[in-house]
Amino acid sequence: MIVGVPREIKSDEYRVAMLPVGVAMLRQAGHEVIVEAGAGLGSGFEDAQYVEAGATIETEHGRVFERAEMIVKVKEPLGEELDMLRAGQVVFTYFHFAASKALTDACLKSKITAVAYETLTDASGRLPLLTPMSEVAGRMSVQEGAKYLEKPMMGRGILLGGVPGVEPADVLILGAGVVGTNAAKVAAGMGARVVIMDVNLDRLRYLDDVMPPNVRGVYCDPYAVREHAVQADLVIGAVLIPGGRTPVLIQKDLLKQMKNGAVIVDVGVDQGGCVETTRPTTHSNPTYIIDGVVHYGVTNMPGAVGRTSTQALCHATQPYVIRLASQGIDKLVQNDAAFASALNMRDGKITNPAVAGAFAA
């Protein structure tokens, strides 16, 4: 199979979908790999490294799409890329269809075979291709939240961990999955008072055993969300419904009751976000303010740390890329539930129930 790795065109996206070693492994398995010139530079990988591994370098973005039978990306196809897609072409990337009907409609029209990182589920029910980026985003969410709590960033002007004699900040984390757990670790390590909320009592029991004393687990219901959001200096949205639209837990009317200069970092913005007022932003223009509350809605947070993120992502995706190239989607969907869950659309039809449900009338 001819596998294409284009340069990412999303704003401030520095990741690349394949490491040079991944090229070498695909070549060893008998496949051809085309890498767009400069695709790895944002992550610190030179074209020469890909050539040494056996890749062909293509200077034109469109030619990668034209020549490849399978496209391996990091982010969803954007803009002109949507016109480059063709029927039957396999595209393996993060799609997050539930957050964008326009993207969904365009990909349906192209009749590609859309295989999504974010819905691939292993035998244990985990999301192995979403997990590494969730780990990065969870840790970054507190890092970014702490930054935007600074007064020059229009935040409250407080230090997350406080200092002796001054109380630390209150952090509310909505969702106790991979993102939420990593956010809690970092926030706790910085000395904040942390409340992490979820509807899974077993998960809360587990976190109660492993988290430090400044992290408390609270059952997530509307009254509790309202109570703790009003107290919070920083709110981290870490809710995930695999493939589906993120439920809205904080309504617009609640913002007026929150602290002036409080910060919301909604990591789930890719899937619509758990705050009603969340909208996508970029690393170049990351925040906006509504009712005195700073909103951070960057849709590709891990892209800012491309070197770390690319390595973490590719370590997880590479075995699946090789299997997809070697065996084909038909065989894999038939014999492997992981690929059946990852297949989001084919021949102009949505195949993933959660994605279909996001657009149900």
Phi, psi and omega in degrees: 000147175266117183254128181250136178239095181280162172287138180287137183249358177296146182304130177055039176255115186250002179280163173226150190277355181209138173276159175306323179295329176294322175299314181299321180291322177292319178297319179298328179277001175095016183255157175263140181234127177248124180243131178290141179305131178081003184299327185263358188298322181296339178256004177089020180246123184276155176305321182300328179292323178289321178297316179300328180280350176113008180278156168262131179269128178246128184277340183255128181304311183296329181291330176298315179292322182293320187274331189277139171277331176228130176258129175247118184233183171254306182254167183299153175299138183232151170049239183297337180298328181297328178281346180274343181289152180221158183303133177085346179292133178274129176237119185245109186193182166279122178255313184052052184302324186301338181273352185211106176291327180298315178297316180300313181297319182294319180288325175297317180297324182286340181063034174287167168262104186265112179248116191257129175305317193286347178248359178292120186240131181274182185296339180267005180082009179271167181246082191294336181266345174270329186305311184298323178284333174292323176297315179296311183296322179298317180291320180292330184301321179285321177302313180290319179300318178298321179296315185278357168281348178291147184298319178298341178266009179077015176274190186286345181080039181234153177269132188305316183267000184063193175216168178307127181092351179232130185294147176284174178283157174260126182244128176250125179244120181263103182114128185246031175277211183295313180299309184297319180295317178293323176296318181296320179301314184289315180299319178295318180297332178276355174097008180286163169269122191241132168244124178244130188243144177199165176263355181266104184294326178296321177295319179295323177297318179298313182294328177298329180282326190254342183274155178290169186299338181274013173242124178242136175268133181228136178296137186269105170227165186303322180294317181293319178301313181298313182301313185279332177294323179294328181277341192283144168271326180226129176245127177251120175273112185229034183270140179221130166244104188309117178083342186256173178289132178296132178292144179274118182255336178242115180275161183301322184294340180286336183302323182295339180267348180282166181293139175294126183090003173295158184238136172246124172247106184261093183295332181280015181301331177303329181252020177108334177087154180259007176243131186302327185267006177291137171217155183296139174228182182235166176297330180286332180218074196279339189232161171209164186238131174230125180052037176082000181257126180281125179252131176242117186230036181296127187274348179227058182309312182297343179298337181287337178244065190301321182298310179295312186294318180299315180295317180295318181292311185293329175300327181275320187279331191304315179300325180287323177299314181297316179296320181294319179291323186278324186254336181085155187292324183300309181296318183292318179296323181290324189250351186225114182297333179298315180285331175297321179285332181281335180288111183264327178202154180201140178052038176078016180229142176282131183249347181265122184300322180293320177295316177300319180295332180294337183245013178293141181293000000 
